[in-house]
Amino acid sequence: MSTGKKLFGKTALITGASKGLGKAMALAFADAGARLALVSRDTKLLAEVQAACRERGAEAEVYQVDVTSEAQVEQLRQDVLARFGSLTILVNNAGINIRKPITDFSLAEWHQILDTNLTSVFLLCRAFVPHLESGCGRIINLASMMAHVSIAHRVPYSASKAGIMGLTKSLALEVAAKGITVNAISPGPCATEINTPILNNPELLAKFTAQLPVGRFGKPEEVAALAVFLASGDSGFITGTDVVIDGGWIAQ
């Protein structure tokens, strides 16, 4: 084992692992030596991520799951434990966004965003907390810069990400005595699929970039490197908090 394999021997489950930040974290965790349970509804893209992880020498299994379904999450729990025996790291990354004025949202769309972004975190944590390894268990919840500041036309998304913050703090206190840490990561604008409407609009892209002190969007690999640190033994004294990685946006 090289000294760079910070997650050697650990098993990590990552939701939303087929693209974007989830894919970047899966590849970074593979490089760090973790065994991987990769979760998404998109089996084609997920298989590609699995192959890339295996090329890096990692064990990687894929699970097609709707993380908003209580029954499917329970089946995932059974399948992952049957395959790996235990879990060390849970990364709740699955998320969606719809951008429009609140008056244009249907109740179904509100529930779609809240269920995907927030309820799924509850379901995954409830299912796997009893099986996380005491003394080294890690939960990482992907929140957002929008949990701290917001902009117009993000009402359900901002609400869901602020909810993740509250869940993270309370759960961290609940499991601290077991040596399990719970933290959130709040990315700012990153060059991922969820931001395609911005990235493909030169005017919007220039507007967003102008608000970033570092002068650029974040790279998925930068968020992934932070996740590896929070998943490793180096972060054992960090819990119940949120790490903002936003190029300085909310510091202004």
C-alpha positions as CSV (number, residue, x, y, z in Angstrom):
1,M,0.0,0.0,0.0
2,S,1.4,3.4,-0.9
3,T,1.2,6.3,1.5
4,G,-1.2,8.0,-0.8
5,K,-3.9,5.3,-0.3
6,K,-5.6,7.1,2.6
7,L,-8.8,5.0,2.2
8,F,-7.2,1.6,1.7
9,G,-9.4,-1.2,3.1
10,K,-12.4,1.1,3.6
11,T,-15.7,0.7,1.9
12,A,-17.5,3.8,0.5
13,L,-21.0,4.2,-0.8
14,I,-21.6,7.2,-3.1
15,T,-25.0,8.2,-4.4
16,G,-25.3,10.1,-7.6
17,A,-22.1,8.5,-8.7
18,S,-22.8,8.4,-12.4
19,K,-21.6,11.9,-13.3
20,G,-20.5,15.3,-12.0
21,L,-19.2,15.5,-8.4
22,G,-20.3,11.9,-7.7
23,K,-18.2,10.6,-10.5
24,A,-15.2,12.7,-9.5
25,M,-15.5,11.5,-5.9
26,A,-15.7,7.9,-7.1
27,L,-12.5,8.2,-9.1
28,A,-10.7,10.0,-6.3
29,F,-11.8,7.4,-3.7
30,A,-10.7,4.6,-6.1
31,D,-7.3,6.3,-6.3
32,A,-7.2,6.4,-2.5
33,G,-7.7,2.7,-2.2
34,A,-11.4,2.4,-1.2
35,R,-13.8,-0.3,-2.2
36,L,-16.8,1.3,-3.8
37,A,-20.6,0.9,-3.9
38,L,-21.7,3.2,-6.7
39,V,-25.4,4.2,-6.8
40,S,-27.4,5.9,-9.5
41,R,-30.5,5.5,-11.6
42,D,-28.4,5.8,-14.8
43,T,-26.9,2.3,-15.3
44,K,-25.1,3.2,-18.5
45,L,-23.1,6.0,-17.1
46,L,-22.7,4.2,-13.8
47,A,-21.1,1.2,-15.7
48,E,-18.6,3.6,-17.2
49,V,-17.6,5.0,-13.8
50,Q,-17.3,1.5,-12.5
51,A,-14.9,0.5,-15.3
52,A,-12.8,3.6,-14.7
53,C,-12.6,2.8,-11.0
54,R,-11.6,-0.8,-11.7
55,E,-8.9,0.4,-14.1
56,R,-7.5,2.2,-11.0
57,G,-7.4,-1.1,-9.2
58,A,-10.5,-0.6,-7.0
59,E,-13.3,-3.0,-6.2
60,A,-16.4,-1.4,-7.5
61,E,-20.0,-2.6,-7.6
62,V,-23.0,-0.7,-9.1
63,Y,-26.5,-0.4,-7.8
64,Q,-29.4,1.0,-9.8
65,V,-31.5,2.7,-7.1
66,D,-34.0,5.5,-6.7
67,V,-32.7,7.0,-3.5
68,T,-36.1,8.6,-2.8
69,S,-37.7,5.2,-2.4
70,E,-37.7,3.7,1.1
71,A,-38.1,0.2,-0.3
72,Q,-35.2,0.6,-2.7
73,V,-32.9,2.1,-0.1
74,E,-33.6,-0.9,2.2
75,Q,-32.8,-3.3,-0.6
76,L,-29.6,-1.4,-1.2
77,R,-28.7,-1.8,2.4
78,Q,-29.1,-5.5,2.2
79,D,-27.2,-5.8,-1.1
80,V,-24.3,-3.7,0.0
81,L,-23.9,-5.5,3.3
82,A,-24.1,-8.9,1.6
83,R,-21.4,-7.8,-0.9
84,F,-19.0,-5.9,1.4
85,G,-19.9,-7.0,4.9
86,S,-19.8,-3.5,6.3
87,L,-19.5,0.2,5.4
88,T,-17.0,2.8,6.4
89,I,-18.0,5.9,4.4
90,L,-21.4,7.1,3.2
91,V,-21.4,10.0,0.7
92,N,-24.9,11.5,0.1
93,N,-24.4,13.3,-3.2
94,A,-27.5,12.7,-5.3
95,G,-29.2,15.9,-6.2
96,I,-31.2,17.8,-8.7
97,N,-32.2,21.4,-9.4
98,I,-35.0,23.2,-11.3
99,R,-34.5,26.9,-11.8
100,K,-37.7,29.1,-12.1
101,P,-39.9,31.5,-10.1
102,I,-41.7,30.0,-7.1
103,T,-45.1,30.8,-8.7
104,D,-44.2,28.5,-11.6
105,F,-43.4,25.5,-9.4
106,S,-45.9,22.7,-9.0
107,L,-46.2,20.9,-5.7
108,A,-44.9,17.8,-7.5
109,E,-41.7,19.6,-8.5
110,W,-41.2,20.9,-5.0
111,H,-41.4,17.3,-3.6
112,Q,-39.2,16.0,-6.4
113,I,-36.4,18.3,-5.4
114,L,-36.9,17.9,-1.6
115,D,-37.1,14.2,-1.9
116,T,-34.0,13.8,-4.1
117,N,-31.8,16.3,-2.3
118,L,-32.9,15.9,1.4
119,T,-35.2,13.0,2.0
120,S,-32.7,10.7,0.4
121,V,-30.1,11.7,2.9
122,F,-32.4,10.8,5.7
123,L,-33.2,7.4,4.2
124,L,-29.5,6.5,3.5
125,C,-28.4,7.7,6.9
126,R,-31.2,5.8,8.7
127,A,-30.3,2.7,6.7
128,F,-26.6,2.7,7.1
129,V,-25.7,4.4,10.4
130,P,-26.2,1.2,12.4
131,H,-23.7,-0.5,10.0
132,L,-20.9,2.2,9.9
133,E,-17.7,1.1,11.5
134,S,-17.3,2.5,15.0
135,G,-14.2,4.7,15.5
136,C,-13.7,5.4,11.8
137,G,-17.2,5.8,10.2
138,R,-17.7,8.8,8.0
139,I,-20.8,10.5,6.6
140,I,-20.4,13.2,4.0
141,N,-23.4,15.1,2.9
142,L,-23.3,17.3,-0.2
143,A,-24.9,20.6,0.6
144,S,-24.3,23.8,-1.4
145,M,-23.2,27.3,-1.3
146,M,-26.9,27.9,-1.7
147,A,-27.4,26.7,1.9
148,H,-25.6,29.9,3.0
149,V,-26.5,32.5,0.4
150,S,-28.9,32.3,-2.5
151,I,-30.1,33.9,-5.7
152,A,-33.5,34.1,-7.3
153,H,-35.3,31.1,-8.7
154,R,-33.7,28.6,-6.4
155,V,-36.4,28.3,-3.7
156,P,-36.7,24.4,-3.5
157,Y,-33.0,23.8,-4.1
158,S,-31.9,26.3,-1.4
159,A,-34.5,24.9,1.0
160,S,-33.3,21.4,0.5
161,K,-29.6,22.3,0.9
162,A,-30.3,24.3,4.1
163,G,-32.1,21.2,5.4
164,I,-29.0,19.1,4.8
165,M,-27.1,21.5,7.1
166,G,-29.5,20.9,10.0
167,L,-29.5,17.2,9.5
168,T,-25.7,17.1,9.4
169,K,-25.4,18.9,12.7
170,S,-28.0,16.9,14.6
171,L,-26.7,13.6,13.3
172,A,-23.1,14.4,14.1
173,L,-24.1,14.9,17.8
174,E,-26.1,11.6,17.7
175,V,-23.3,9.4,16.5
176,A,-20.2,11.2,17.9
177,A,-19.8,8.8,20.8
178,K,-19.4,5.9,18.3
179,G,-16.5,7.6,16.7
180,I,-18.5,8.4,13.5
181,T,-18.2,11.8,12.0
182,V,-20.8,13.6,10.0
183,N,-19.9,16.6,7.8
184,A,-21.2,18.6,4.9
185,I,-19.5,20.0,1.8
186,S,-20.9,23.2,0.3
187,P,-19.6,23.6,-3.3
188,G,-20.0,26.8,-5.1
189,P,-20.3,26.9,-8.9
190,C,-18.6,23.9,-10.4
191,A,-18.1,22.7,-14.0
192,T,-20.6,19.8,-13.8
193,E,-23.8,18.8,-15.6
194,I,-26.1,20.4,-13.0
195,N,-24.7,23.8,-14.2
196,T,-25.0,23.1,-17.9
197,P,-27.6,25.9,-18.3
198,I,-25.1,28.4,-17.0
199,L,-22.0,26.9,-18.7
200,N,-23.7,26.9,-22.1
201,N,-24.9,30.5,-21.8
202,P,-22.0,32.9,-22.3
203,E,-23.8,35.8,-20.7
204,L,-24.8,33.9,-17.6
205,L,-21.3,32.3,-17.4
206,A,-19.7,35.7,-17.4
207,K,-22.1,37.0,-14.8
208,F,-21.4,34.1,-12.4
209,T,-17.6,34.1,-13.0
210,A,-17.5,37.8,-12.2
211,Q,-18.8,37.0,-8.8
212,L,-16.1,34.5,-8.1
213,P,-13.0,36.1,-6.5
214,V,-10.8,33.3,-8.0
215,G,-12.2,34.1,-11.4
216,R,-13.3,30.7,-12.5
217,F,-15.7,27.8,-11.8
218,G,-14.6,25.1,-9.5
219,K,-13.3,21.7,-10.7
220,P,-15.0,18.5,-9.7
221,E,-11.6,17.1,-8.7
222,E,-11.2,19.9,-6.2
223,V,-14.4,18.9,-4.4
224,A,-13.4,15.2,-4.6
225,A,-10.0,15.9,-3.0
226,L,-11.8,17.5,-0.1
227,A,-14.2,14.5,0.2
228,V,-11.2,12.2,0.4
229,F,-9.8,14.2,3.3
230,L,-13.1,14.2,5.2
231,A,-13.4,10.4,4.6
232,S,-9.9,9.7,5.9
233,G,-8.5,9.2,9.3
234,D,-6.9,12.7,9.1
235,S,-10.3,14.3,9.7
236,G,-11.3,12.5,12.9
237,F,-11.6,15.7,15.0
238,I,-13.9,17.4,12.4
239,T,-17.6,16.7,12.8
240,G,-20.9,18.5,12.7
241,T,-19.6,21.2,10.4
242,D,-19.7,22.3,6.8
243,V,-16.8,23.0,4.5
244,V,-17.5,25.7,1.9
245,I,-15.5,25.3,-1.3
246,D,-16.8,28.2,-3.5
247,G,-13.9,30.2,-4.8
248,G,-14.6,32.9,-2.2
249,W,-18.2,33.7,-3.2
250,I,-19.7,33.9,0.2
251,A,-16.7,35.6,1.8
252,Q,-17.7,38.8,0.0
